[in-house]
């Protein structure tokens, strides 16, 4: 069902005049870039929170391992820290990719 809808949208988009396609892409890139920058800000904030809370980097914690006296909260934080670190990497990639498209002269 989704494939049919995607083909239909693709066909409709292809039928638009060139200027309208550029406008749709321009606005889409602007919106998505804004959304991904917000996600990146949130993810970086979460990573900073854990770095400040434990006064070390995740890489250092991965190398040395969790302390023997680590409580349940630290184990949970460790898992979430990894999640947010991955989210930073993903968001940075998305922002870079969208900025490449925007560099082609997308109309803001």
ROPAKE-228053 format. One line per 8 residues: number of its first residue (from 0); for each residue z, y, x of N, C-alpha, C, O. Coordinates in Angstrom, 1 decimal, padded with zeros to 4 digits, always signed. Each point is the difference from the previous one (the first is absolute). Layout:
NUM = Z:Y:X:Z:Y:X:Z:Y:X:Z:Y:X; ... .
! end
This chain:
0 = +000.0:-001.2:+000.8:+000.0:+001.2:-000.8:+000.0:+001.3:+000.9:-000.7:+000.9:-000.3; +001.5:-001.0:+001.3:+000.1:+001.2:+000.9:-001.3:+000.3:+000.7:-000.4:+001.1:+000.2; -000.3:-002.2:+000.2:-001.3:+000.2:+000.7:-001.0:+000.7:-000.9:-000.8:+000.8:+000.4; +000.8:-001.2:-001.7:-000.9:+000.6:-001.0:+000.3:+001.5:-000.1:-000.9:+000.9:+000.0; +002.2:-000.6:-000.1:+000.4:+001.4:-000.1:-000.4:+000.8:+001.3:-000.5:+001.1:-000.1; +000.7:-001.7:+001.2:-000.3:+000.7:+001.3:-001.5:+000.2:+000.1:-000.5:+001.1:+000.5; -000.3:-002.1:-000.9:-001.5:+000.2:+000.0:-000.4:+001.1:-000.9:-000.9:+000.8:+000.3; +001.5:-000.7:-001.5:-000.3:+001.0:-001.0:+000.4:+001.4:+000.6:-000.8:+000.9:-000.2 .
8 = +001.9:-000.8:+000.8:+000.4:+001.3:+000.6:-000.9:+000.3:+001.1:-000.4:+001.2:+000.1; +000.0:-002.2:+000.7:-000.9:+000.3:+001.1:-001.4:+000.4:-000.5:-000.6:+001.0:+000.6; +000.2:-001.6:-001.7:-001.3:+000.4:-000.6:+000.0:+001.5:-000.5:-000.9:+000.8:+000.2; +002.0:-000.5:-000.9:+000.2:+001.3:-000.6:+000.1:+001.1:+001.2:-000.6:+001.0:-000.1; +001.3:-001.4:+001.1:+000.2:+000.9:+001.1:-001.4:+000.3:+000.7:-000.4:+001.1:+000.3; -000.4:-002.2:-000.1:-001.3:+000.1:+000.6:-001.0:+000.8:-000.8:-000.9:+000.7:+000.5; +001.2:-000.6:-001.8:-000.9:+000.8:-000.9:+000.3:+001.5:+000.1:-000.8:+000.8:-000.6; +001.9:-000.4:+001.2:+000.4:+001.4:+000.0:-001.0:+000.7:+001.0:-000.5:-000.6:+000.9 .
16 = +000.3:+001.9:-001.2:-000.7:+000.8:+001.0:+000.7:+000.1:+001.3:+001.2:-000.1:+000.1; -001.9:+000.3:+001.0:+000.6:+000.1:+001.3:+001.2:+000.9:+000.2:+001.0:-000.3:+000.6; -001.2:+001.5:-001.2:+001.1:+001.0:+000.1:+001.3:-000.5:-000.7:+001.1:+000.3:+000.5; -001.3:-001.0:-001.6:+001.1:-000.5:-000.8:+000.7:-001.1:+000.8:+001.3:-000.1:+000.0; -002.1:-000.8:+000.7:+000.6:-001.0:+000.8:+000.9:+000.6:+001.1:+001.1:-000.5:+000.2; -001.6:+001.5:+000.4:+000.7:+000.6:+001.1:+001.3:+000.7:-000.5:+001.0:-000.1:+000.6; -001.1:+000.7:-001.8:+001.2:+000.6:-000.6:+001.1:-001.1:-000.3:+001.1:+000.2:+000.3; -001.6:-001.3:-000.9:+001.0:-001.1:-000.3:+000.6:-000.5:+001.2:+001.2:-000.2:+000.1 .
24 = -002.0:-000.1:+001.0:+000.6:-000.5:+001.2:+000.9:+001.0:+000.7:+001.1:-000.3:+000.4; -001.5:+001.6:-000.5:+000.9:+001.1:+000.6:+001.3:+000.0:-000.6:+001.0:+000.1:+000.6; -001.0:-000.1:-002.0:+001.3:+000.1:-000.7:+000.8:-001.3:+000.2:+001.2:+000.1:+000.2; -001.9:-001.2:-000.2:+000.7:-001.3:+000.2:+000.7:+000.0:+001.4:+001.1:-000.5:+000.1; -001.9:+000.9:+000.9:+000.6:+000.0:+001.4:+001.2:+000.9:+000.0:+001.0:-000.3:+000.6; -001.1:+001.5:-001.1:+001.1:+000.9:+000.0:+001.2:-000.5:-000.7:+001.1:+000.1:+000.6; -001.3:-000.7:-001.7:+001.2:-000.6:-000.8:+000.6:-001.2:+000.8:+001.2:+000.0:+000.2; -002.0:-000.9:+000.3:+000.5:-001.2:+000.7:+000.6:+000.4:+001.3:+001.1:-000.5:+000.3 .
32 = -001.7:+001.5:+000.4:+000.6:+000.4:+001.3:+001.4:+000.6:-000.3:+001.0:-000.2:+000.8; -000.9:+001.0:-001.8:+001.3:+000.6:-000.4:+001.1:-001.1:-000.3:+001.1:+000.0:+000.4; -001.6:-001.0:-001.2:+000.9:-001.1:-000.4:+000.5:-000.8:+001.3:+001.1:-000.3:+000.1; -002.1:+000.0:+000.8:+000.4:-000.8:+001.2:+000.9:+000.8:+000.9:+000.8:-000.6:+000.7; -001.0:+001.9:-000.6:+000.8:+000.9:+000.8:+001.5:+000.0:-000.5:+000.9:+000.0:+000.8; -000.8:+000.0:-002.1:+001.3:-000.1:-000.6:+000.7:-001.4:+000.3:+001.2:+000.0:+000.3; -002.0:-001.0:-000.4:+000.5:-001.4:+000.3:+000.4:+000.0:+001.5:+001.1:-000.6:+000.3; -001.9:+001.2:+000.5:+000.3:+000.0:+001.5:+001.3:+000.7:+000.2:+000.9:-000.4:+000.8 .
40 = -000.7:+001.6:-001.4:+001.2:+000.8:+000.1:+001.2:-000.9:-000.4:+001.1:+000.0:+000.7; -001.2:-000.6:-001.9:+001.1:-000.8:-000.4:+000.4:-001.2:+000.9:+001.1:-000.2:+000.4; -002.1:-000.5:+000.1:+000.2:-001.1:+000.9:+000.6:+000.4:+001.3:+000.9:-000.6:+000.5; -001.4:+001.7:+000.0:+000.5:+000.6:+001.3:+001.5:+000.4:-000.2:+000.8:-000.2:+000.9; -000.5:+000.8:-002.0:+001.4:+000.4:-000.3:+000.9:-001.2:-000.1:+001.1:+000.0:+000.5; -001.6:-001.1:-001.1:+000.8:-001.2:-000.1:+000.3:-000.6:+001.4:+001.1:-000.4:+000.3; -002.1:+000.4:+000.5:+000.1:-000.6:+001.4:+001.0:+000.9:+000.8:+000.8:-000.5:+000.7; -000.9:+001.8:-000.8:+000.9:+000.9:+000.7:+001.4:-000.2:-000.5:+001.0:+000.0:+000.8 .
48 = -000.8:-000.2:-002.1:+001.3:-000.3:-000.6:+000.7:-001.2:+000.7:+001.1:+000.1:+000.5; -001.9:-001.2:-000.3:+000.6:-001.2:+000.6:+000.2:+000.3:+001.5:+001.0:-000.5:+000.5; -001.9:+001.2:+000.2:+000.2:+000.3:+001.4:+001.3:+000.8:+000.2:+000.8:-000.3:+000.9; -000.6:+001.2:-001.8:+001.3:+000.9:+000.1:+001.2:-000.8:-000.4:+001.1:+000.1:+000.7; -001.2:-000.9:-001.7:+001.1:-000.8:-000.5:+000.5:-001.0:+001.1:+001.2:-000.2:+000.2; -002.1:-000.4:+000.5:+000.4:-001.0:+001.0:-000.2:+000.5:+001.4:+000.3:-000.8:+001.0; -000.7:+002.0:-000.8:-000.1:+000.6:+001.3:-000.8:-000.8:+001.0:+000.4:-000.1:+001.2; -001.5:-000.4:-001.7:-000.9:-000.8:+000.9:-001.4:-000.1:-000.7:+000.0:+000.2:-001.2 .
56 = -001.0:-000.7:+001.9:-001.3:-000.2:-000.6:-000.1:-001.4:-000.5:+000.8:-000.9:+000.4; -001.7:+000.6:-001.3:-000.2:-001.3:-000.5:-000.5:-000.9:+001.1:+000.4:-001.2:+000.1; -001.2:+001.7:+000.8:-000.5:-000.8:+001.2:+001.2:-000.5:+000.8:+000.1:-001.1:+000.5; +000.9:+002.0:-000.3:+001.2:-000.4:+000.8:+000.8:-001.0:-000.7:+000.5:-001.0:+000.6; -000.4:+001.1:-001.9:+000.7:-001.0:-000.8:-000.7:-001.3:+000.0:+000.7:-001.1:+000.0; -002.0:+001.1:-000.1:-000.8:-001.2:+000.0:+000.2:-000.7:+001.4:+000.1:-001.2:+000.0; -000.1:+002.0:+001.1:+000.2:-000.6:+001.3:+001.4:-000.6:+000.2:+000.1:-001.1:+000.5; +000.9:+001.8:-000.9:+001.4:-000.4:+000.3:+000.5:-000.9:-001.1:+000.9:-000.8:+000.2 .
64 = -001.5:+000.9:-001.4:+000.5:-000.8:-001.1:+001.1:+000.7:-000.8:+000.6:+001.0:+000.6; -000.3:-001.4:-001.8:+001.1:+000.6:-000.7:+001.3:-000.4:+000.7:+000.2:-001.1:+000.6; +000.8:+002.0:-000.7:+001.3:-000.3:+000.6:+000.6:-001.2:-000.7:-000.2:-000.3:-001.1; +001.1:-000.4:+001.9:+000.7:-001.1:-000.6:+000.8:+000.3:-001.2:+000.2:-000.8:-000.9; +000.3:+002.1:+000.9:+000.9:+000.4:-001.2:-000.8:+000.7:-001.0:+000.6:+000.7:-000.9; -001.9:-000.8:+000.8:-000.8:+000.7:-001.0:+000.3:-000.5:-001.4:+000.1:-001.2:-000.2; +000.2:+002.2:-000.6:+000.3:-000.4:-001.4:-001.2:-000.1:-000.9:-001.2:+000.1:+000.5; +001.4:-000.4:-001.8:-001.1:-000.2:-000.9:-000.8:+001.2:-000.1:-001.3:-000.1:-000.1 .
72 = +001.9:+001.3:+000.1:-000.8:+001.2:-000.1:-000.9:+000.2:+001.1:-001.2:+000.4:-000.2; +001.6:-000.7:+001.4:-000.9:+000.1:+001.2:-001.1:-000.9:-000.1:-001.2:+000.3:+000.4; +001.4:-001.5:-000.9:-001.1:-001.0:-000.1:-001.0:+000.5:-001.0:-001.2:+000.0:+000.2; +001.7:+000.6:-001.3:-000.9:+000.5:-001.1:-000.8:+001.2:+000.6:-001.2:+000.2:-000.2; +001.9:+000.7:+000.9:-000.6:+001.2:+000.6:-001.1:-000.4:+001.0:-001.1:+000.6:+000.1; +001.4:-001.7:+000.7:-000.9:-000.5:+001.0:-001.4:-000.4:-000.7:-001.0:+000.3:+000.5; +001.1:-001.0:-001.6:-001.2:-000.4:-000.7:-000.7:+001.2:-000.6:-001.2:+000.1:+000.2; +001.9:+000.9:-000.8:-000.6:+001.2:-000.5:-000.6:+000.9:+001.1:-001.0:+000.6:-000.2 .
80 = +001.7:-000.6:+001.3:-000.5:+000.7:+001.2:-001.4:-000.5:+000.4:-000.9:+000.8:+000.3; +000.8:-002.1:-000.3:-001.3:-000.6:+000.4:-001.1:+000.4:-001.1:-001.1:+000.4:+000.3; +001.6:-000.5:-001.6:-001.0:+000.4:-001.1:-000.5:+001.4:+000.2:-001.2:+000.3:-000.1; +002.2:+000.7:+000.3:-000.4:+001.4:+000.1:-000.8:+000.2:+001.3:-000.9:+000.9:+000.0; +001.1:-001.6:+001.1:-000.8:+000.1:+001.2:-001.4:-000.4:-000.3:-000.9:+000.7:+000.5; +000.7:-001.8:-001.2:-001.3:-000.4:-000.4:-000.7:+001.0:-000.9:-001.2:+000.2:+000.1; +002.0:+000.4:-001.0:-000.5:+001.0:-000.9:-000.5:+001.2:+000.7:-001.0:+000.6:-000.3; +001.7:-000.2:+001.4:-000.5:+001.1:+000.8:-001.3:-000.3:+000.7:-000.9:+000.8:-000.1 .
88 = +000.8:-002.0:+000.6:-001.3:-000.4:+000.7:-001.1:+000.0:-001.0:-001.1:+000.5:+000.3; +001.3:-001.1:-001.5:-001.0:+000.0:-001.0:-000.4:+001.4:-000.5:-001.2:+000.3:-000.1; +002.2:+000.5:-000.2:-000.3:+001.4:-000.4:-000.8:+000.8:+001.0:-000.9:+000.8:-000.3; +001.3:-001.0:+001.6:-000.7:+000.8:+001.1:-001.4:-000.4:+000.0:-000.9:+000.8:+000.2; +000.6:-002.1:-000.3:-001.4:-000.5:+000.0:-000.8:+000.6:-001.2:-001.1:+000.4:+000.2; +001.7:-000.4:-001.4:-000.7:+000.5:-001.2:-000.2:+001.5:+000.2:-001.1:+000.5:-000.3; +002.0:+000.2:+000.8:-000.1:+001.5:+000.2:-001.2:+000.2:+001.0:-000.8:+000.9:-000.2; +000.9:-001.6:+001.3:-001.1:+000.1:+001.0:-001.4:-000.3:-000.6:-000.9:+000.8:+000.2 .
96 = +000.8:-001.8:-000.9:-001.3:-000.4:-000.6:-000.5:+001.1:-001.0:-001.1:+000.3:+000.0; +002.0:+000.2:-000.8:-000.4:+001.0:-001.0:-000.3:+001.3:+000.7:-000.9:+000.8:-000.4; +001.6:-000.5:+001.5:-000.3:+001.2:+000.8:-001.4:+000.0:+000.6:-000.6:+001.0:+000.2; +000.2:-002.2:+000.2:-001.4:-000.2:+000.5:-001.0:+000.4:-001.0:-001.0:+000.7:+000.2; +001.3:-001.2:-001.5:-001.0:+000.3:-001.1:+000.1:+001.5:-000.2:-001.1:+000.7:-000.2; +002.3:-000.1:+000.2:+000.1:+001.4:-000.3:-000.7:+000.9:+001.1:-000.5:+001.1:-000.3; +000.5:-001.6:+001.5:-000.6:+000.7:+001.1:-001.5:+000.1:-000.1:-000.7:+000.9:+000.6; +000.1:-001.6:-001.5:-001.5:+000.1:-000.3:-000.3:+001.2:-000.9:-001.1:+000.2:-000.4 .
104 = +002.1:+000.6:+000.2:-000.2:+001.2:-000.8:+000.3:-000.1:-001.5:-000.7:+000.6:-000.8; +001.6:-001.5:+000.5:+000.4:-000.1:-001.4:+000.4:+001.3:-000.5:+000.7:+000.8:+000.6; -001.1:-000.5:-001.8:+000.3:+001.3:-000.7:+001.4:+000.0:-000.5:+000.4:-000.8:-000.8; +000.4:+001.7:+001.4:+001.4:+000.1:-000.5:+000.1:+001.1:-001.0:+001.1:+000.2:-000.6 .
! end
